Every structure is written in structure tokens, then in C-alpha cells.
Amino acid sequence: MEIGLDSFVAIQSDPTTGETLTPAARLRDLLEEIALADQVGLDVFGIGEHHREDFLDSAPAIILAAAAARTQRIRLSSAVTVLSAHDPVRVFQDFATLDLLSQGRAEIVAGRGSFTEAYPLFGLDLQDYDSLFAEKLDLLLKIRAETHVHWSGQHRPALTGQGIYPRPLQATLPIWLGVGGTPQSFVRAGVLGLPLMVAIIGGQPHRFKPLIDLYREAGRRAGHAPERLKVGLHLIGYLAETNEQAAEEFFPGYARTFTQIGLERGWPPTTRAQYDALRGPTGALVIGDPTTVVKKLRAINASLGGISRVTLQMSVAALPHAKALRAIQWLGQEVAPPLREKSR
């Protein structure tokens, strides 16, 4: 099992001190966090994409390129690229360039995103939500497979054999499909034979087993080898010296973020009781000391029939930089090794 981190590069104030970093300082800290993740042996670091005041990740490929210059081994991924809002030609060019800069460590997780602000920002109609993604994913995969592309669609001018450059260092640039809870998305990933990255931010992870089985069955029916049908999980998580310390440090920022999202979407405010339930043995939050986190990830792995990758998201809690670094160190040194050993 690969272990890594994702970040949305939150720019909120510390919920306990009220201190707010400047955007430049937050990005400086982020690069230090990615460098440490590389040093302690984590497998992957992903940068999300949002176009909101509270996140600094609107240009993930640029952030990842800066990280490439400061790292040696860790894979550098989007988490996710909001493909519906972009030209697949530029997406491929950006990540092929990142692949060259990083000596073959770039990946794309393509998805539709959990927020909708990119659609009006780039002049798109939200009613085209699914057709935009399906068409642009088709083009992105065609560009990956062919240097000179012949293609036509509804949402972009046709390509008539133009060459798409540069080409990546990797023979096949990895493209994962990022999904939430829509069965059609799991089936699409299986039919295409794409590795699957499942975002689970609430509820109970074991309830995704039927959807993951649907993905694997769709892939099998399409003729894809089982080893090609990899499943990854994006989970919210945090580590500290004790379970109680981890819970207390993470809750204020977590509650503020999800209460704010709830105001936008009509959800009730986040409560401590809900949070504690999600931290329980079957809940989606992976928060605790290293031993607890290892135990929980093993249980999730078993409940879903085996997973290939887990990336934890800590940035939604606006943690102080020192605490984030400490958590990264524990994740790399005390959590990742036993999970890799177990999966061999």
C-alpha cells in the first residue's frame, strides 16, 4: 500500500490563535511540508484545485513544479484536476512538463471537483457538468496515447493531426479517475481501465465496497487485468502523540471548515459528537496516534477488498506548520512502513 498526503493549501487563520499566514508564507510552508514528506519516505503528495478565497491551489501544476525542484523520489500528483473546466491539451502539456522536471514523477487525478465555482469563472454551463467531463477525459486519454491527435467534440474545437508537445518522460503518464459516490463514475473508470481515487470525507468507508466492486467488475468485463484496476482512497486524517491530542488539535479547524461548507450547501453545523463518531473504528476520519492510524487503515483496507494507495488530507484544519510537520514525520516513519510490509 502506498501512503501519501493531499493538500488544498488552506489559507485560513489558526482557529486557536487567530494568526493568519500571508499567501507567500503559506506556500513557503507547503513546500517545506512536501520536502519533508519526500525525506521521510512517503510515496505521493497531491495538490488539489479550487478557485476560492480560502484555498491557494488554483494552479496545482505550478506548485508541484516548485516541489519537484526540492524533492527526489516522491510522486507529485493533482488531487484533483478539475478537468471539466480546462483544455485537456494544456492539462497534458502542464503535467508532461512537470514529468520532465521531476524526472518521471508526475501523475494526474482527473475529476469534476466537489465545488462548482470553476464553471462560471471559465464561462461554462453547469448543466453541461457530465458531458464536459466525459468529452474532455476522452480527449486527455487520446492525447496521452498519440502525439498527433485527430479528435472532434462538442465543447472544444477539433484537432486535425496537430502534435501535442512536450511528451512526458514516463512512457504512459499516470491518469487516475477521481470519484465521489456516483455509480456511473465507478463504472466509467472500470470500463476505461483507469486507476480509481475515491474521496471519502464522511460516513463509513466500508459502505463504498459495492461501488468498488462495481468498478472492478466493469473493468473485468472490459478485459482489463486485475492489477491494472488499482483503488486509492483520499481520506481526512491527522496524527499526534496520543489519540486525545490528535482529536483536540484537529477539531477546531475541521469544524470551522465543514460548518462553512455546510452553510453553502444547506448542511447543519458540524458538532463534536459527529466528529467523534467519525473518528471511531468504522468512521471516515483517520485521526489518532500512529498505532491507531495503522490499525484503522488496515481495517479499511480489509473492508474494501484491498487498496493500493491512501492519501491523507490535513490542510482543511488550518494546522500550525510545526504540527503539520510533526504529523508528516510520524506518517512517513511509523505508519507507512508497517502498512507496506502488510501489503507485500
C-alpha positions as CSV (number, residue, x, y, z in Angstrom):
1,M,0.0,0.0,0.0
2,E,1.3,3.4,-1.0
3,I,0.9,6.2,1.7
4,G,0.9,9.9,0.9
5,L,-0.7,13.3,1.5
6,D,-3.0,15.7,-0.3
7,S,-3.3,19.4,0.4
8,F,-5.8,22.1,-0.6
9,V,-3.4,24.7,0.7
10,A,-5.9,26.3,3.1
11,I,-5.2,30.0,3.9
12,Q,-7.5,30.3,7.0
13,S,-6.5,31.7,10.3
14,D,-5.4,29.4,13.1
15,P,-8.6,28.6,15.0
16,T,-6.9,28.7,18.4
17,T,-4.6,31.7,18.0
18,G,-6.3,33.7,15.2
19,E,-3.0,34.0,13.3
20,T,-3.3,34.2,9.6
21,L,-0.3,33.5,7.3
22,T,0.2,35.5,4.2
23,P,-0.2,33.6,1.0
24,A,3.5,33.7,0.3
25,A,4.2,32.3,3.8
26,R,1.7,29.5,3.4
27,L,3.2,28.4,0.1
28,R,6.6,28.5,1.7
29,D,5.4,26.2,4.5
30,L,3.7,23.9,2.0
31,L,7.0,23.4,0.0
32,E,8.7,22.5,3.3
33,E,6.0,20.0,4.1
34,I,6.4,18.4,0.7
35,A,10.2,18.2,1.1
36,L,9.8,16.5,4.5
37,A,7.3,14.1,3.0
38,D,9.9,13.1,0.5
39,Q,12.6,12.8,3.1
40,V,10.6,10.5,5.4
41,G,9.7,8.2,2.5
42,L,6.1,9.0,1.7
43,D,5.1,7.8,-1.7
44,V,3.0,10.6,-3.1
45,F,1.9,14.2,-2.5
46,G,-1.2,15.6,-4.2
47,I,-2.3,19.3,-4.6
48,G,-6.0,19.9,-5.1
49,E,-7.6,22.6,-7.3
50,H,-10.0,25.2,-6.1
51,H,-10.8,28.7,-7.2
52,R,-11.8,30.1,-3.8
53,E,-10.5,32.7,-1.4
54,D,-9.8,30.2,1.3
55,F,-7.5,27.9,-0.7
56,L,-4.3,28.7,-2.6
57,D,-4.4,25.7,-5.0
58,S,-5.8,27.2,-8.2
59,A,-2.6,26.4,-10.1
60,P,-1.5,22.9,-8.9
61,A,0.9,22.2,-11.7
62,I,2.9,25.3,-10.8
63,I,3.1,24.3,-7.1
64,L,4.1,20.8,-8.0
65,A,6.8,22.1,-10.3
66,A,8.3,24.1,-7.4
67,A,8.1,20.9,-5.3
68,A,9.9,18.9,-8.0
69,A,12.9,21.1,-7.5
70,R,13.0,20.3,-3.8
71,T,12.3,16.6,-3.9
72,Q,14.0,13.4,-5.2
73,R,11.7,10.5,-5.0
74,I,8.1,11.3,-4.0
75,R,5.5,11.2,-6.8
76,L,3.7,14.5,-7.5
77,S,0.0,14.5,-8.3
78,S,-3.0,16.6,-8.7
79,A,-5.9,15.9,-6.2
80,V,-7.9,16.5,-8.4
81,T,-7.5,18.4,-11.7
82,V,-10.9,19.9,-12.4
83,L,-10.8,18.6,-16.0
84,S,-14.3,19.9,-16.9
85,A,-13.0,23.5,-16.6
86,H,-9.8,23.1,-18.6
87,D,-8.5,22.4,-22.0
88,P,-7.1,18.9,-22.0
89,V,-4.3,20.0,-24.3
90,R,-3.0,22.4,-21.7
91,V,-3.5,19.9,-18.8
92,F,-1.4,17.4,-20.7
93,Q,1.3,19.9,-21.5
94,D,1.5,21.1,-17.9
95,F,1.8,17.7,-16.5
96,A,4.1,16.4,-19.2
97,T,6.4,19.3,-18.4
98,L,6.1,18.5,-14.7
99,D,7.1,14.9,-15.5
100,L,10.2,16.1,-17.3
101,L,11.2,18.5,-14.5
102,S,10.6,15.8,-11.9
103,Q,12.4,13.0,-13.8
104,G,9.2,11.0,-14.3
105,R,7.3,11.5,-11.0
106,A,4.1,13.3,-12.3
107,E,0.6,12.0,-12.1
108,I,-2.9,13.4,-12.8
109,V,-6.0,12.6,-10.8
110,A,-8.8,13.9,-13.1
111,G,-12.2,14.7,-11.7
112,R,-15.1,17.1,-11.7
113,G,-14.4,18.6,-8.3
114,S,-16.6,19.0,-5.3
115,F,-17.2,22.7,-5.8
116,T,-18.7,24.5,-8.8
117,E,-17.0,27.9,-8.8
118,A,-14.8,26.9,-11.7
119,Y,-17.8,26.7,-14.1
120,P,-18.9,30.4,-14.1
121,L,-15.3,31.5,-13.7
122,F,-14.3,29.9,-17.0
123,G,-17.6,30.6,-18.8
124,L,-19.0,27.1,-18.6
125,D,-22.6,26.0,-18.1
126,L,-23.1,23.8,-15.0
127,Q,-25.8,21.9,-16.9
128,D,-23.0,20.5,-19.1
129,Y,-21.4,19.1,-15.9
130,D,-21.2,15.5,-17.1
131,S,-20.8,15.9,-20.9
132,L,-17.9,18.3,-20.3
133,F,-16.0,15.8,-18.2
134,A,-16.7,12.8,-20.4
135,E,-15.6,14.6,-23.5
136,K,-12.5,16.1,-22.0
137,L,-11.4,12.9,-20.4
138,D,-11.8,11.2,-23.8
139,L,-9.5,13.8,-25.3
140,L,-7.0,13.7,-22.5
141,L,-6.6,9.9,-22.9
142,K,-6.3,10.3,-26.6
143,I,-3.5,12.9,-26.2
144,R,-1.7,10.5,-23.8
145,A,-1.9,7.7,-26.3
146,E,-1.0,9.7,-29.5
147,T,1.3,12.6,-30.3
148,H,-0.6,13.7,-33.3
149,V,-4.3,13.8,-32.5
150,H,-7.4,13.6,-34.6
151,W,-10.4,14.4,-32.5
152,S,-13.7,16.3,-32.5
153,G,-16.3,17.1,-29.9
154,Q,-19.0,19.5,-28.7
155,H,-17.1,21.7,-26.2
156,R,-13.8,22.3,-27.9
157,P,-12.6,23.0,-31.5
158,A,-11.5,19.9,-33.3
159,L,-7.9,18.6,-33.6
160,T,-6.8,17.6,-37.1
161,G,-3.5,15.9,-36.5
162,Q,-1.6,18.6,-34.6
163,G,1.3,17.5,-32.5
164,I,0.9,17.8,-28.7
165,Y,4.2,18.6,-27.0
166,P,6.2,18.1,-24.9
167,R,5.8,14.3,-24.3
168,P,6.4,13.1,-20.8
169,L,9.4,11.1,-19.6
170,Q,7.2,8.3,-18.5
171,A,6.0,6.1,-21.4
172,T,2.4,6.4,-20.1
173,L,1.7,9.4,-17.9
174,P,-0.4,8.0,-15.0
175,I,-4.0,9.3,-15.0
176,W,-6.3,8.3,-12.2
177,L,-10.0,9.0,-12.1
178,G,-11.2,10.9,-9.0
179,V,-14.7,10.0,-7.9
180,G,-17.2,10.7,-5.1
181,G,-20.2,8.4,-4.7
182,T,-21.8,8.2,-8.2
183,P,-22.0,4.6,-9.5
184,Q,-21.7,5.8,-13.1
185,S,-18.2,7.3,-12.3
186,F,-17.0,4.0,-10.9
187,V,-18.2,2.1,-13.9
188,R,-16.6,4.6,-16.3
189,A,-13.2,4.2,-14.5
190,G,-13.6,0.4,-14.8
191,V,-14.5,0.4,-18.5
192,L,-11.6,2.7,-19.3
193,G,-9.2,0.6,-17.1
194,L,-8.1,3.7,-15.1
195,P,-6.9,3.5,-11.5
196,L,-9.6,4.9,-9.2
197,M,-9.1,7.5,-6.5
198,V,-12.2,7.6,-4.1
199,A,-12.8,10.7,-2.0
200,I,-14.3,9.6,1.3
201,I,-14.8,12.6,3.7
202,G,-17.7,11.3,5.8
203,G,-19.7,8.3,6.6
204,Q,-18.2,4.8,6.8
205,P,-15.6,3.7,4.2
206,H,-16.8,0.1,4.2
207,R,-20.1,1.3,2.6
208,F,-18.1,2.0,-0.6
209,K,-17.4,-1.7,-1.1
210,P,-20.3,-2.2,-3.5
211,L,-19.2,0.7,-5.6
212,I,-15.6,-0.5,-5.7
213,D,-16.8,-4.0,-6.6
214,L,-18.8,-2.4,-9.4
215,Y,-15.6,-0.7,-10.7
216,R,-13.7,-4.0,-10.6
217,E,-16.5,-5.9,-12.3
218,A,-16.8,-3.2,-15.0
219,G,-13.0,-3.4,-15.6
220,R,-13.1,-7.2,-15.7
221,R,-15.9,-7.2,-18.3
222,A,-13.9,-4.7,-20.4
223,G,-11.0,-7.0,-20.4
224,H,-8.6,-5.2,-18.1
225,A,-6.2,-7.1,-16.0
226,P,-6.9,-7.0,-12.2
227,E,-3.6,-5.5,-11.4
228,R,-4.5,-2.5,-13.6
229,L,-7.6,-1.8,-11.6
230,K,-5.9,0.0,-8.7
231,V,-8.0,1.7,-6.0
232,G,-6.8,4.6,-3.9
233,L,-8.5,6.5,-1.1
234,H,-8.5,10.2,-0.2
235,L,-9.3,10.5,3.5
236,I,-9.1,13.2,6.1
237,G,-6.5,12.4,8.7
238,Y,-4.1,13.7,11.3
239,L,-1.5,12.2,13.7
240,A,-0.3,13.3,17.1
241,E,1.4,11.6,20.1
242,T,-1.9,10.4,21.6
243,N,-5.4,9.9,20.2
244,E,-6.7,12.6,22.5
245,Q,-4.1,15.2,21.4
246,A,-4.8,14.4,17.8
247,A,-8.5,14.8,18.3
248,E,-8.2,18.1,20.2
249,E,-5.7,19.7,17.8
250,F,-7.6,18.8,14.6
251,F,-11.2,19.5,15.7
252,P,-11.4,23.4,15.8
253,G,-10.2,23.9,12.2
254,Y,-12.1,20.9,10.9
255,A,-15.3,22.0,12.4
256,R,-14.9,25.6,11.1
257,T,-14.2,24.4,7.5
258,F,-17.1,21.9,7.3
259,T,-19.5,24.3,9.1
260,Q,-18.7,26.9,6.4
261,I,-19.1,24.4,3.6
262,G,-22.4,23.4,5.3
263,L,-23.6,27.0,5.1
264,E,-23.1,26.9,1.4
265,R,-24.8,23.6,0.9
266,G,-27.6,23.6,3.4
267,W,-26.0,21.3,5.9
268,P,-26.2,21.8,9.7
269,P,-23.2,23.0,11.7
270,T,-20.5,20.3,12.4
271,T,-20.7,19.1,16.0
272,R,-18.2,17.4,18.3
273,A,-20.4,14.4,18.6
274,Q,-20.4,13.9,14.8
275,Y,-16.7,14.4,14.7
276,D,-16.0,11.8,17.5
277,A,-18.3,9.3,15.7
278,L,-16.3,9.7,12.5
279,R,-13.1,9.1,14.5
280,G,-14.5,5.8,15.7
281,P,-13.4,2.4,14.4
282,T,-15.7,2.4,11.3
283,G,-15.8,6.2,10.6
284,A,-14.1,8.0,7.7
285,L,-11.7,10.2,9.8
286,V,-8.2,8.8,10.3
287,I,-7.2,10.8,13.4
288,G,-5.0,9.5,16.2
289,D,-1.6,8.3,17.3
290,P,0.5,6.2,14.8
291,T,-0.6,2.9,16.2
292,T,-4.3,3.8,15.9
293,V,-3.9,5.1,12.4
294,V,-2.1,1.9,11.2
295,K,-4.9,-0.2,12.8
296,K,-7.6,1.8,11.2
297,L,-6.1,1.9,7.7
298,R,-5.6,-1.9,7.9
299,A,-9.3,-2.3,8.8
300,I,-10.4,0.0,5.9
301,N,-8.1,-2.0,3.5
302,A,-9.6,-5.3,4.6
303,S,-13.2,-4.0,4.4
304,L,-12.7,-2.8,0.8
305,G,-11.0,-5.9,-0.6
306,G,-7.6,-4.4,-0.8
307,I,-6.5,-0.9,-1.7
308,S,-3.3,0.3,-3.5
309,R,-2.9,3.9,-2.1
310,V,-4.1,6.1,0.7
311,T,-3.6,9.8,0.8
312,L,-4.5,11.8,3.9
313,Q,-5.8,15.4,3.8
314,M,-4.8,17.5,6.8
315,S,-4.9,21.1,5.4
316,V,-8.6,21.6,5.9
317,A,-7.9,22.1,9.6
318,A,-5.5,25.0,9.2
319,L,-3.0,23.4,11.5
320,P,0.1,25.3,12.6
321,H,3.1,24.4,10.4
322,A,5.1,22.8,13.2
323,K,2.2,20.4,14.0
324,A,1.8,19.5,10.3
325,L,5.5,18.7,10.0
326,R,5.3,16.5,13.1
327,A,2.3,14.6,11.7
328,I,4.1,14.1,8.3
329,Q,7.2,12.7,10.1
330,W,5.1,10.2,12.0
331,L,3.1,9.2,8.9
332,G,6.3,8.5,7.0
333,Q,8.4,6.9,9.7
334,E,5.8,5.0,11.8
335,V,2.7,4.5,9.7
336,A,3.9,3.8,6.2
337,P,6.4,1.1,6.9
338,P,4.1,-1.4,8.6
339,L,1.4,-0.8,6.0
340,R,3.8,-1.5,3.2
341,E,5.0,-4.6,5.0
342,K,1.5,-5.9,5.5
343,S,0.6,-5.4,1.8
344,R,3.6,-7.4,0.5
